[in-house]
Amino acid sequence: MMSVRELAALVGLWSVLTLWFALLWRARPALLHPHQRGLWLTVLAATLAITLFQPGVVERLTDAGAEVHTISLARNLIGVLSAGVVLLFMVDPTRTCRLWLSVTVGLPAVLVALLVLDMLQLEPRAGTASVQGPADPASAYWLILIGAHLVGDAVASVVCWRYSTRTEDRDLVASLRLFAVGSVLGAVFWFGYLWHLYGSTPRLLPYLSVIIGVHGFLRAASLLVPTATALVRSANALRTTWLLWPLWRDLMTAVPQVALARPQRTRLREVLRPRSPLALQAHRQTIETYDALLDLQRWVRPDAYEKAHRHARQAGVPENRLASAALAGVLDQARRAKLAGEPPADPCPLPGVVHGSPATLLGIARMWPTRTDPLPAHARPSPAPRP
């Protein structure tokens, strides 16, 4: 069974890798848009601090000649800078001018104070020999450092969650809430670290490492929300294109005038070599399928749906798919009637088809390739000539 230390090392490693991947992946779009730049820089500073927190990274740096104390000091200063950048990113200077000025003045003051206090610690720093250990538990250095982090995480969690309730942008809501939860974990980490300093409980350190690793995952996730949304949309478009293709292709043979472009030879080719972005392709196929369905309603007999429904039930179609199977049977019957040259009549609206609902069309498409014993194509008499 994996120990807590091994789990902490594993979580820390993947947290760092995920953070750097998120930063590199989102660098170009984030730097091009000012409203995303602050979040990206905030995550960058947090990533640097979390990277310098990892024992493996510290070991490699010390092997390269760096002192552990220098690494620890750099990590702490970058961490405070990250907390300050978070506040500057979150606080609106036009609404909370005093808070914004306090952060603008307080951040450099805290950084300078930490540097001065570090230089004034003339005693041997036994604690700094560890990767995460303190220099002196009673020193003002650690109180200022931890206080800065706690204030930053507390304000960030409150502000992010509050803003997330005021916007309808789902991506922004998800990013802000992930950032807020990550800030809460950051506060938990620093509370635990404060307890470690004054309670001398080294057993806490592996658990704190796991918490800061999860904190890193949440920071990366907040940055990758737009990417995740785009992937979900692409996956949905791919699924719609794939499922709808057989129905769409067959209906286009009967109603070719509604198609902007003829279907390609195979479904795989339509997906792998689309003539337009997948989202547009799926949208176009949905619209064209619905337009073809409306056109084919002129070849639907008044009692066709009821007969198709009974036929599907007798064929053993599950209850939740009976409506889709009946619609598929009626559409196939109407398609074959039109292709056979039968004259149209007044449209016979089909039940359950409302404004081209994608769910309804996909339900029909699922039943389309598996139709067995299709309904016969009934000849319809021509409409009587008007006197």
C-alpha positions in Angstrom: 0.0 0.0 0.0 1.3 3.5 -0.9 2.5 5.6 2.0 1.5 9.2 2.6 5.0 10.3 1.6 4.9 8.4 -1.7 1.4 9.7 -2.4 2.6 13.3 -1.7 5.6 12.8 -4.1 3.3 11.4 -6.8 0.7 14.1 -6.4 3.3 16.8 -6.3 5.0 15.5 -9.5 1.8 15.3 -11.5 0.6 18.6 -10.1 3.7 20.4 -11.4 3.6 18.7 -14.8 -0.1 19.6 -15.1 0.5 23.2 -14.1 3.3 23.6 -16.7 1.3 22.0 -19.4 -1.7 24.3 -18.6 0.6 27.3 -18.7 2.2 26.4 -22.0 -1.1 25.4 -23.6 -2.9 28.6 -22.6 0.1 31.0 -23.0 -0.8 32.4 -26.4 -4.5 33.0 -26.0 -4.0 34.3 -22.4 -1.3 36.7 -23.3 -3.3 38.0 -26.3 -6.3 38.8 -24.1 -5.8 41.3 -21.3 -8.7 39.9 -19.2 -7.0 36.5 -19.2 -3.4 37.7 -18.7 -3.8 38.3 -15.0 -5.0 34.8 -14.3 -2.2 33.3 -16.4 0.5 35.3 -14.6 -1.0 34.3 -11.2 -0.9 30.7 -12.1 2.7 31.1 -13.4 3.9 32.5 -10.1 2.1 29.8 -8.1 3.6 27.1 -10.4 7.1 28.4 -9.8 6.5 28.3 -6.1 5.0 24.8 -6.1 7.8 23.6 -8.4 10.5 24.8 -5.9 8.5 23.0 -3.2 9.1 19.6 -4.7 12.0 17.6 -3.0 13.2 16.2 -6.4 13.5 19.7 -7.8 15.3 21.0 -4.8 17.7 18.0 -4.9 18.5 18.7 -8.5 19.1 22.4 -7.9 21.4 21.6 -4.9 23.3 19.2 -7.0 23.8 22.0 -9.5 25.3 24.2 -6.8 22.4 26.1 -5.4 21.9 26.5 -1.6 18.8 25.1 0.0 18.3 28.3 1.9 18.4 30.3 -1.4 15.9 28.0 -3.0 13.6 28.2 0.1 13.8 32.0 0.1 13.1 32.3 -3.7 10.1 29.9 -3.3 8.7 32.0 -0.4 9.2 35.3 -2.2 7.6 33.9 -5.4 4.7 32.5 -3.3 4.0 35.9 -1.7 4.3 37.5 -5.1 1.7 35.0 -6.4 -0.7 35.8 -3.5 -0.3 39.6 -4.2 -0.9 39.1 -7.9 -4.0 37.2 -7.1 -5.4 40.1 -5.2 -4.4 42.6 -7.9 -6.1 40.4 -10.4 -9.3 40.0 -8.4 -9.7 43.5 -6.9 -11.4 46.1 -9.1 -9.5 49.5 -8.6 -12.6 51.4 -9.7 -14.8 50.0 -7.0 -12.5 49.2 -4.1 -9.8 51.8 -4.5 -8.6 51.5 -0.9 -8.1 47.8 -1.0 -6.4 48.0 -4.4 -4.0 50.7 -3.0 -3.4 48.6 0.1 -2.4 45.6 -2.0 -0.2 47.8 -4.3 1.7 49.3 -1.4 1.6 46.2 0.9 3.0 43.7 -1.6 6.3 45.4 -2.2 6.5 46.1 1.6 6.0 42.5 2.5 8.6 41.4 -0.1 11.2 43.9 1.3 10.4 42.9 4.9 11.0 39.2 4.1 14.3 40.0 2.5 15.4 42.2 5.3 14.4 39.7 8.0 16.1 36.9 6.2 19.3 38.8 6.1 19.0 39.7 9.8 18.8 36.1 10.8 22.5 35.7 11.7 22.1 32.5 13.7 22.7 29.1 11.9 19.5 28.2 10.0 19.2 24.6 11.0 15.6 24.4 9.7 16.4 25.7 6.3 18.3 22.5 5.5 15.0 20.7 4.9 13.1 21.2 1.7 10.0 22.6 3.5 11.4 23.4 7.0 11.3 26.8 8.7 14.3 29.0 9.6 13.0 29.9 13.1 9.4 29.1 14.2 9.3 32.2 16.4 10.6 34.6 13.8 8.6 37.5 12.3 9.7 36.2 8.9 7.4 33.2 9.0 4.5 35.1 10.6 4.6 37.7 7.8 5.0 35.0 5.1 2.1 32.9 6.4 -0.1 36.0 7.1 0.4 37.2 3.6 -0.7 33.9 2.1 -3.7 33.6 4.4 -4.9 37.0 3.6 -4.4 36.5 -0.1 -6.1 33.1 -0.1 -9.0 34.3 2.0 -9.7 37.3 -0.2 -9.3 35.4 -3.4 -11.7 32.6 -2.3 -14.4 35.1 -1.2 -14.1 37.4 -4.3 -13.9 34.5 -6.8 -17.0 32.8 -5.4 -18.9 36.1 -5.2 -18.0 37.0 -8.8 -19.0 33.5 -10.0 -22.6 34.1 -8.8 -22.8 37.3 -10.9 -22.0 36.1 -14.3 -23.8 33.8 -16.8 -20.6 32.8 -18.6 -20.2 29.1 -17.7 -16.5 29.0 -18.4 -15.9 32.0 -16.2 -18.1 30.5 -13.4 -16.1 27.2 -13.5 -12.7 29.0 -13.6 -13.6 31.3 -10.7 -15.0 28.5 -8.5 -12.0 26.2 -9.2 -9.8 29.1 -8.3 -11.8 29.7 -5.1 -11.6 26.1 -4.0 -7.8 26.1 -4.7 -7.5 29.2 -2.6 -9.3 27.5 0.3 -6.8 24.6 0.0 -4.0 27.1 0.0 -5.3 28.6 3.2 -5.6 25.1 4.7 -2.0 24.4 3.8 -0.7 27.6 5.5 -2.8 27.0 8.6 -1.3 23.5 8.8 2.2 24.9 8.2 1.7 27.4 11.0 0.7 24.5 13.3 3.8 22.6 12.2 6.0 25.6 13.0 4.7 26.1 16.5 3.6 22.6 17.3 6.7 20.7 16.0 4.6 18.1 14.2 6.7 16.9 11.3 4.1 14.2 10.5 2.0 16.9 9.0 4.4 17.7 6.2 3.5 14.8 3.9 -0.2 15.6 4.3 0.5 19.3 3.6 2.4 18.3 0.5 -0.7 16.4 -0.8 -2.8 19.5 -0.1 -0.5 21.8 -2.0 -0.4 19.3 -4.8 -4.2 19.3 -5.1 -4.1 23.0 -4.9 -1.9 23.0 -7.9 -4.3 20.7 -9.8 -7.1 23.2 -9.2 -5.0 26.1 -10.3 -4.2 24.3 -13.5 -7.9 23.3 -14.0 -9.0 26.9 -13.6 -6.7 27.8 -16.5 -7.8 24.9 -18.7 -11.5 25.4 -18.4 -11.8 27.0 -21.9 -9.8 24.2 -23.4 -12.0 21.6 -21.6 -15.1 23.3 -22.9 -13.8 23.4 -26.4 -12.9 19.7 -26.2 -16.4 18.8 -25.0 -18.0 20.8 -27.8 -15.8 19.1 -30.4 -16.6 15.7 -28.9 -20.3 16.5 -29.0 -20.0 17.8 -32.6 -18.1 14.6 -33.6 -20.7 12.4 -31.9 -23.6 14.3 -33.7 -21.9 14.1 -37.1 -21.1 10.4 -36.7 -24.6 9.4 -35.4 -26.6 11.6 -37.8 -24.7 10.7 -41.0 -26.6 7.6 -42.2 -30.0 9.3 -41.7 -28.7 12.6 -43.2 -27.2 10.8 -46.2 -30.3 8.8 -47.1 -32.6 11.8 -46.7 -30.4 13.9 -48.9 -30.9 11.4 -51.7 -34.6 12.1 -51.6 -34.4 15.9 -50.8 -31.1 17.0 -52.4 -32.2 20.6 -52.6 -31.8 21.2 -48.9 -28.1 20.1 -48.8 -25.4 22.8 -49.1 -22.9 20.1 -50.1 -23.4 16.5 -51.1 -22.5 13.8 -48.5 -19.1 12.3 -48.9 -18.7 8.6 -49.8 -18.3 7.3 -46.3 -19.0 8.4 -42.8 -15.4 8.0 -41.7 -14.3 10.3 -44.5 -17.0 12.9 -43.4 -15.5 12.9 -39.9 -11.8 12.7 -40.7 -11.9 15.1 -43.7 -14.7 17.5 -43.0 -15.3 20.3 -45.4 -16.0 22.7 -42.5 -15.3 22.7 -38.8 -16.9 19.8 -37.0 -19.2 22.1 -35.0 -20.5 23.8 -38.2 -20.7 20.4 -39.9 -22.9 19.0 -37.1 -25.0 22.1 -37.1 -25.5 22.0 -40.9 -26.4 18.3 -40.9 -29.0 18.8 -38.1 -30.6 21.7 -40.0 -30.6 19.9 -43.3 -32.0 16.7 -41.8 -34.8 18.7 -40.2 -35.5 20.5 -43.5 -35.7 17.1 -45.3 -38.0 15.8 -42.6 -40.4 18.7 -43.2 -40.3 18.2 -46.9 -41.0 14.4 -46.6 -44.1 15.1 -44.5 -45.9 15.6 -47.8 -45.5 11.9 -48.5 -46.6 10.7 -45.1 -50.0 9.0 -44.8 -52.3 10.2 -42.0 -52.3 6.8 -40.3 -48.6 6.0 -41.0 -47.2 6.9 -37.6 -49.7 4.8 -35.7 -49.0 1.8 -37.9 -45.2 2.3 -37.6 -45.6 2.5 -33.8 -47.5 -0.8 -33.6 -45.0 -2.4 -36.0 -42.1 -1.3 -33.9 -43.7 -2.6 -30.7 -44.4 -6.0 -32.4 -40.8 -6.1 -33.5 -39.7 -5.9 -29.8 -38.3 -2.4 -29.8 -37.7 -1.1 -26.2 -40.4 1.2 -24.9 -38.0 4.2 -24.6 -37.2 3.9 -28.3 -40.6 3.2 -29.8 -41.3 6.8 -30.8 -37.9 7.1 -32.5 -38.3 3.7 -34.3 -41.8 4.8 -35.5 -40.5 8.1 -36.8 -37.6 6.3 -38.5 -40.1 3.9 -40.2 -42.4 6.6 -41.4 -39.5 8.7 -42.7 -38.1 5.7 -44.6 -41.6 5.0 -46.0 -42.0 8.6 -47.2 -38.5 8.7 -48.6 -39.1 5.6 -50.7 -42.5 7.0 -51.8 -40.9 10.2 -53.1 -38.1 8.4 -54.8 -40.7 6.1 -56.5 -42.3 9.2 -58.0 -45.5 9.2 -56.0 -47.2 12.6 -56.0 -47.2 14.7 -52.8 -50.2 15.8 -50.8 -50.9 18.1 -47.9 -48.2 17.7 -45.2 -49.0 15.3 -42.4 -47.0 16.6 -39.3 -45.2 14.0 -37.4 -45.6 13.9 -33.6 -42.7 14.7 -31.3 -40.7 16.6 -33.9 -40.4 20.1 -32.5 -38.2 22.7 -34.2 -35.6 20.1 -35.3 -34.7 19.1 -31.7 -31.2 17.5 -32.0 -32.2 14.9 -29.4 -35.2 13.8 -31.5 -33.1 13.6 -34.7 -30.4 11.7 -33.0 -33.0 9.3 -31.6 -34.3 8.7 -35.1 -30.7 8.3 -36.4 -29.9 5.6 -33.8 -32.8 3.5 -35.1 -32.2 4.3 -38.8 -29.3 1.8 -39.5 -30.9 -1.0 -37.5 -34.4 -1.0 -39.1 -35.6 -4.5 -40.0 -38.6 -5.4 -42.1 -39.3 -1.8 -43.1 -42.8 -0.7 -43.7 -44.1 -1.1 -47.2 -44.3 2.1 -49.4 -48.0 2.8 -49.9 -49.1 4.4 -53.0 -51.1 7.6 -52.4 -53.8 8.7 -54.7 -53.3 12.0 -56.4 -55.3 14.8 -54.8 -58.6 15.4 -56.5 -58.6 18.2 -59.0 -60.4 21.3 -57.8 -63.6 22.2 -59.7 
